[in-house]
Amino acid sequence: MRFTISTSELKSLYLEKNDDLLIIDSRPYSDYALGHLPNAINIELAQFHWIDTSKEGISQFNKQMAILLSNIGVTKNKFVVFYDDISGMFSARGVWLLVYFSHNKTAMLDGGFSKWKKEGLKIETKSNSFVHSFFRGKPNPKVLADYEYIKSKIKRKSNTGVILDSRSKSEYEGSEVRAAEAGHIPSAINIDWNNNIKKNGVFKQKAELEKWLASEKFSKQKKVKAVTAIYDSLLIPALAEQKIKYFFEQGFACLDDVSNPSDSNHLKDVVQKLIDREA
């Protein structure tokens, strides 16, 4: 299944004037205010964090994300396009979130805002308000692997999958610490998500990825699985962070019912900013 859309494809959808097209700018509001795609709303996905991957934590995550997706107007008929400056991690997080909620009508804009603007396509500067809905998506447990799942795979030394760590080499090796601990999950292989895109911010083609992976010190089996995961899903920026298979330590959260008070205060501040801006 493909989760990317080209600038030319998205331009065609605009021309169709389809009411079921929802465009989400995942960049900081300061960037959004300087120019964005027509009719796009803004959700700065970097501001939403979720680190509790216990069963209760995931349950709360599901509740809060259903609220968030309702607030921004996602419905079963909507085709939701996320974009970043490039084919980046924040738009990928948005796509992952919808896929997790069994909403596969979603894509990230390949090349992001930079490519759209470079091609001289229409942009605007006015802020667009949220149109609220009642989102009914159901979480798909097959999309998410919690800490216990990964731990069991490592213990059994399973060959049925590959754990990809898409952070920088310095984070993977532990010289740079941006997670709860330095280093990486045992047996994980490091494929920095920046190596999956070209200098112009668009995704590399499969042949390019295969050539690059051939130069890396991975086993043949892991190379095949890795390039397949990168090329077919194109969700790598969002799928390799801390304790879980698709590593959403830098995930999302919203509103109340957060177990950690510090998390709760942070999220309330973020949501209040969104409310103030929309008003």
C-alpha positions in Angstrom: 0.0 0.0 0.0 1.3 3.4 -0.9 1.4 6.2 1.6 3.0 9.0 -0.4 1.5 11.5 -2.9 3.4 13.6 -5.5 3.0 17.3 -5.9 1.4 16.8 -9.3 -1.1 14.2 -7.9 -2.1 16.5 -5.1 -2.5 19.4 -7.6 -4.9 17.3 -9.5 -7.0 16.6 -6.4 -7.2 20.3 -5.7 -8.5 20.9 -9.2 -11.2 18.3 -8.6 -12.4 20.5 -5.6 -13.1 17.4 -3.6 -14.7 18.1 -0.2 -13.2 15.0 1.2 -9.6 16.3 0.9 -8.1 17.3 4.2 -4.6 18.9 4.1 -2.6 19.0 7.3 0.5 21.1 7.7 2.7 19.4 10.4 5.3 22.2 10.7 5.6 24.8 13.4 2.9 27.5 13.3 5.6 30.2 12.6 6.4 28.4 9.3 2.7 27.8 8.5 2.0 31.5 9.0 4.5 32.5 6.4 2.9 30.3 3.7 1.1 27.0 3.4 -0.9 24.9 0.9 -4.4 26.1 0.2 -7.0 25.2 2.8 -4.4 23.5 5.0 -4.9 23.4 8.7 -1.9 23.4 11.1 -1.0 20.8 13.8 2.6 21.0 14.9 3.1 17.3 15.5 6.5 17.8 17.1 4.6 19.2 20.1 2.7 16.0 20.9 4.6 13.5 23.0 3.7 10.1 24.5 6.1 7.9 26.4 3.9 5.5 28.4 3.6 2.3 26.4 2.1 0.2 29.2 -1.4 -1.2 28.5 -3.0 1.6 30.4 -0.8 4.1 28.6 -1.8 2.8 25.2 -5.4 2.9 26.2 -5.1 6.6 27.2 -3.2 7.2 23.9 -6.1 5.8 21.9 -8.6 8.0 23.7 -6.6 11.2 23.3 -5.8 10.6 19.7 -9.5 9.9 18.9 -10.2 13.3 20.4 -7.4 15.0 18.4 -8.5 13.4 15.1 -12.1 14.5 15.8 -11.0 18.0 16.5 -9.2 18.4 13.2 -12.1 17.0 11.2 -11.0 13.5 10.2 -13.9 11.3 9.0 -14.0 7.9 7.3 -14.4 9.5 3.9 -11.6 12.0 4.2 -8.4 11.6 2.2 -5.9 13.1 4.6 -2.6 14.5 3.3 0.2 15.5 5.8 3.2 17.5 4.8 6.4 18.8 6.3 9.1 21.0 4.8 10.5 17.8 3.1 9.5 14.1 3.2 10.1 14.4 6.9 9.4 12.7 10.2 6.4 14.8 11.3 4.3 14.2 8.3 5.2 10.5 8.6 4.0 10.5 12.2 0.6 11.8 11.0 0.3 9.1 8.4 1.3 6.4 10.9 -1.3 7.7 13.4 -4.1 7.3 10.8 -2.9 3.9 9.7 -2.8 2.8 13.3 -6.5 3.9 13.6 -7.3 1.8 10.5 -7.8 4.9 8.3 -5.7 4.1 5.2 -6.9 7.0 3.1 -3.9 9.0 4.0 -0.5 10.0 2.5 2.5 12.3 3.0 3.4 14.8 0.4 6.7 13.6 -1.2 9.1 16.5 -1.1 6.8 18.5 1.2 6.2 22.2 1.2 9.7 23.0 -0.2 9.0 21.1 -3.5 5.4 22.5 -3.7 6.8 26.0 -3.4 9.7 25.4 -5.7 7.3 24.3 -8.5 5.4 27.6 -8.2 2.2 26.0 -7.0 -0.4 28.0 -5.1 0.2 28.9 -1.5 -1.7 31.1 1.0 -1.0 32.8 4.4 -4.4 32.9 6.0 -5.0 30.6 9.0 -7.7 28.0 8.4 -10.0 26.8 11.2 -10.6 23.3 12.3 -13.9 21.7 11.2 -14.8 19.3 14.0 -16.0 15.8 13.4 -16.6 12.5 15.3 -13.8 10.2 14.4 -14.7 6.5 14.8 -11.4 4.8 13.7 -10.4 1.6 15.5 -6.8 1.0 16.6 -5.1 -1.8 14.8 -2.9 -3.7 17.3 -0.9 -5.2 14.4 0.6 -1.8 13.6 2.0 -1.3 17.1 4.4 -3.4 19.1 4.9 -2.6 22.7 7.9 -3.0 24.9 7.0 -6.6 25.9 6.6 -7.6 22.3 10.0 -6.3 21.4 11.6 -7.8 24.5 10.2 -11.3 23.6 11.5 -11.0 20.1 15.0 -10.2 21.3 14.9 -13.0 23.9 13.9 -15.6 21.3 16.3 -14.2 18.8 13.5 -14.2 16.2 14.4 -13.9 12.5 10.8 -13.1 11.5 11.4 -9.3 11.5 13.9 -6.5 11.7 14.0 -3.7 14.2 15.0 -0.5 12.4 16.4 2.4 14.4 15.9 5.4 12.1 17.7 8.0 14.3 21.1 9.5 13.6 24.2 7.4 14.0 25.3 9.4 17.0 22.0 8.7 18.8 22.2 5.0 17.8 25.7 4.7 19.2 24.9 6.7 22.3 27.2 9.6 21.9 24.1 11.9 21.5 21.2 11.3 24.0 17.7 12.5 23.1 15.8 9.5 24.5 15.4 8.1 28.0 18.7 6.2 27.7 21.8 6.3 25.5 22.3 3.7 22.8 19.8 1.5 21.0 17.6 -1.6 21.3 19.6 -4.9 21.1 19.8 -6.3 17.6 18.4 -3.1 16.0 20.1 -1.9 12.8 20.6 1.8 12.1 19.2 3.4 9.0 19.2 7.1 9.5 15.9 8.4 7.9 17.9 11.2 6.3 19.6 8.7 4.1 16.2 7.7 2.6 15.7 11.0 0.9 17.5 13.0 -1.8 19.0 16.4 -1.3 15.8 18.0 -2.7 13.8 16.3 0.1 12.0 13.6 -1.9 12.3 9.9 -1.3 14.9 8.0 -3.1 13.8 5.3 -5.5 14.1 1.6 -4.6 17.3 1.1 -6.8 19.0 4.0 -5.0 18.2 2.5 -1.6 19.4 -0.9 -2.6 22.7 0.6 -3.8 23.2 2.4 -0.5 22.3 -0.6 1.6 24.6 -2.8 -0.4 27.5 -0.6 0.9 26.4 -1.0 4.5 27.5 -3.8 6.8 24.1 -5.6 7.1 23.4 -9.2 6.5 21.8 -10.0 3.1 18.5 -11.0 4.8 18.4 -7.8 6.7 19.2 -5.7 3.7 16.3 -7.2 1.8 13.9 -6.7 4.7 15.1 -3.2 5.4 14.9 -1.9 1.8 11.4 -3.5 1.5 10.2 -1.7 4.6 11.6 1.6 3.5 10.4 1.5 0.0 7.0 -0.1 0.4 5.7 1.7 3.5 7.7 5.0 3.2 7.0 5.6 6.9 10.5 5.1 8.2 10.8 8.6 9.9 8.0 7.7 12.2 8.7 4.0 12.7 11.9 3.9 14.7 12.0 5.6 18.0 12.4 4.2 21.5 10.7 1.2 23.1 8.4 -0.1 20.4 8.5 -1.6 16.9 7.6 1.6 15.3 9.1 3.5 18.2 6.6 6.3 18.8 8.3 7.6 21.9 7.9 10.9 20.2 4.3 10.2 19.4 1.2 12.3 20.1 -1.1 13.2 22.9 -3.8 15.7 23.6 -6.1 17.2 26.2 -6.7 15.5 29.6 -6.5 12.0 31.2 -2.7 11.9 31.1 -1.2 9.9 33.9 2.1 12.0 34.2 1.3 15.5 35.6 4.3 17.0 33.8 3.0 15.5 30.5 -0.5 16.7 31.3 0.7 20.3 31.8 2.7 20.3 28.6 -0.2 19.0 26.6 -2.7 21.4 28.0 -0.3 24.3 27.1 -0.1 22.9 23.5 -3.9 22.5 23.2 -4.5 26.0 24.6 -2.2 27.4 22.0 -4.2 25.6 19.3 -7.5 26.9 20.7 -6.2 30.5 21.0 -5.0 30.4 17.4 -8.2 28.9 16.1 -10.2 31.6 17.9 
